[in-house]
């Protein structure tokens, strides 16, 4: 059902030509549209789930109430997805103020993503941004972050992403 909703919305157009406002109107026009797209984003339907997550990323506001009840489910769905899908889900989660429980799950997942040096740089980038964000509230994890920013974990990153991550880590007030 969710895939068909997405196909009908796309209507043979290029995804990048669909305006964010049009996506918002579509998702707000029927509550089932929004729930179907969220369900699709959480699932693992080839070629469609990551696109549903991408659409959500484009239209969500900070702490968007429409999605707040799904955040823990989204966090728990991240492992096992393709790298690009994981990146889009991380982007969604980054827009929300999380509970301690949610942060705990997310931190564990992000560390696992970061430690996978064969994962795409963009996904690892968003994982580390979330780790750094969480570390501002929990200074005890700073030593672990310093270890995670060592050569072993940064050598496979693209030069731009590596430079950006190291710069953000050094600006982190806990350093």
C-alpha positions as CSV (number, residue, x, y, z in Angstrom):
1,X,0.0,0.0,0.0
2,X,2.7,2.5,1.0
3,X,4.7,1.9,-2.2
4,X,1.6,2.5,-4.4
5,X,0.9,5.8,-2.5
6,X,4.4,6.9,-3.2
7,X,4.2,5.9,-6.9
8,X,0.9,7.7,-7.3
9,X,2.3,10.8,-5.8
10,X,5.5,10.7,-8.0
11,X,3.3,10.3,-11.1
12,X,6.3,9.6,-13.4
13,X,8.1,12.8,-12.5
14,X,11.7,13.2,-11.5
15,X,12.0,13.2,-7.7
16,X,14.1,16.3,-7.6
17,X,11.5,18.3,-9.6
18,X,8.9,17.8,-6.8
19,X,8.6,20.9,-4.6
20,X,8.8,20.5,-0.8
21,X,5.6,22.4,-0.5
22,X,3.8,19.9,-2.7
23,X,5.2,17.0,-0.6
24,X,3.8,18.8,2.5
25,X,0.4,19.3,0.9
26,X,0.3,15.7,-0.1
27,X,1.3,14.3,3.3
28,X,-1.1,16.7,5.1
29,X,-4.1,16.0,2.8
30,X,-4.8,12.7,4.4
31,X,-3.4,11.4,7.7
32,X,-3.0,7.9,6.1
33,X,-0.6,9.3,3.5
34,X,1.7,10.5,6.3
35,X,1.5,7.2,8.2
36,X,2.1,5.2,5.0
37,X,5.1,7.2,4.1
38,X,6.5,6.9,7.6
39,X,5.9,3.2,7.6
40,X,7.6,2.9,4.2
41,X,10.6,4.9,5.5
42,X,11.0,2.6,8.5
43,X,10.7,-0.6,6.3
44,X,13.3,-1.9,3.9
45,X,11.5,-1.8,0.5
46,X,14.2,-1.6,-2.2
47,X,14.2,1.7,-4.0
48,X,11.3,3.1,-2.0
49,X,12.0,3.1,1.7
50,X,15.0,5.4,1.4
51,X,13.1,7.7,-0.9
52,X,10.3,7.9,1.6
53,X,12.8,8.9,4.3
54,X,14.3,11.4,1.9
55,X,10.9,13.0,1.3
56,X,10.3,13.2,5.1
57,X,13.7,14.8,5.6
58,X,12.8,17.5,3.1
59,X,9.6,18.6,4.8
60,X,10.0,18.0,8.5
61,X,10.4,20.9,10.9
62,X,12.4,20.8,14.1
63,X,10.6,18.6,16.6
64,X,7.8,18.0,14.1
65,X,4.8,16.8,16.2
66,X,3.6,14.6,13.3
67,X,6.6,12.3,13.6
68,X,7.5,12.6,17.3
69,X,5.7,9.3,18.3
70,X,7.7,7.4,15.6
71,X,11.2,8.5,16.6
72,X,12.2,5.5,18.7
73,X,10.9,3.2,16.0
74,X,12.9,5.1,13.4
75,X,16.0,4.9,15.5
76,X,15.7,1.2,16.1
77,X,15.1,0.6,12.3
78,X,18.4,2.1,11.3
79,X,20.7,-1.0,11.6
80,X,20.5,-3.4,8.7
81,X,19.5,-0.8,6.1
82,X,21.5,0.3,3.1
83,X,23.9,3.2,3.8
84,X,21.9,5.9,1.9
85,X,18.8,4.9,3.7
86,X,20.6,5.0,7.1
87,X,21.8,8.5,6.3
88,X,18.3,9.7,5.6
89,X,17.0,8.2,8.8
90,X,19.8,9.8,10.7
91,X,18.9,13.2,9.2
92,X,15.3,12.7,10.3
93,X,16.3,11.9,13.9
94,X,18.7,14.9,14.0
95,X,15.7,17.2,13.8
96,X,14.4,16.0,17.2
97,X,15.1,16.7,20.8
98,X,15.5,13.1,22.1
99,X,14.8,11.5,25.5
100,X,17.7,9.8,27.3
101,X,16.4,6.4,26.2
102,X,16.3,7.5,22.6
103,X,19.8,9.1,22.9
104,X,21.1,5.8,24.3
105,X,19.8,3.7,21.4
106,X,20.9,6.3,18.9
107,X,24.4,6.7,20.4
108,X,25.0,2.9,20.2
109,X,23.8,2.8,16.6
110,X,25.8,5.8,15.6
111,X,29.0,4.4,17.1
112,X,28.4,1.1,15.3
113,X,27.9,3.0,12.0
114,X,31.0,5.1,12.6
115,X,33.2,2.1,13.4
116,X,32.2,0.5,10.0
117,X,35.0,2.1,8.0
118,X,33.7,0.6,4.8
119,X,30.4,2.4,5.1
120,X,29.8,5.5,2.9
121,X,31.4,8.6,4.2
122,X,28.2,10.6,4.1
123,X,26.5,8.1,6.4
124,X,29.4,8.0,8.8
125,X,29.4,11.8,8.8
126,X,25.9,12.1,10.0
127,X,26.5,9.4,12.6
128,X,29.5,11.3,14.0
129,X,27.5,14.6,14.0
130,X,24.9,12.9,16.2
131,X,27.6,11.4,18.4
132,X,29.1,14.9,18.9
133,X,25.7,16.4,19.5
134,X,24.9,13.8,22.2
135,X,28.4,14.2,23.7
136,X,27.6,17.9,24.6
137,X,25.1,16.5,27.1
138,X,27.3,13.6,28.3
139,X,30.9,14.8,28.7
140,X,31.9,11.3,30.0
141,X,31.9,9.9,26.5
142,X,34.5,12.5,25.3
143,X,37.5,10.0,25.6
144,X,35.6,7.5,23.5
145,X,35.0,10.2,20.8
146,X,38.7,11.1,20.8
147,X,39.5,7.4,20.1
148,X,36.9,7.2,17.4
149,X,38.4,10.2,15.7
150,X,41.8,8.5,15.4
151,X,43.5,7.6,12.1
152,X,42.0,4.1,11.8
153,X,38.4,5.5,11.7
154,X,39.1,8.6,9.6
155,X,41.5,7.3,6.9
156,X,38.7,6.0,4.7
157,X,36.7,9.2,4.8
158,X,36.7,11.6,1.9
159,X,39.1,14.5,2.6
160,X,36.3,17.1,2.8
161,X,34.2,15.0,5.3
162,X,37.3,14.2,7.3
163,X,38.3,17.9,7.6
164,X,34.7,18.9,8.4
165,X,34.3,16.2,11.2
166,X,37.6,17.0,12.8
167,X,36.8,20.7,12.7
168,X,33.4,20.1,14.3
169,X,34.9,17.8,17.0
170,X,37.5,20.5,17.9
171,X,34.8,23.1,18.2
172,X,32.9,20.8,20.6
173,X,33.0,22.7,23.9
174,X,33.9,19.6,25.8
175,X,37.4,19.3,24.1
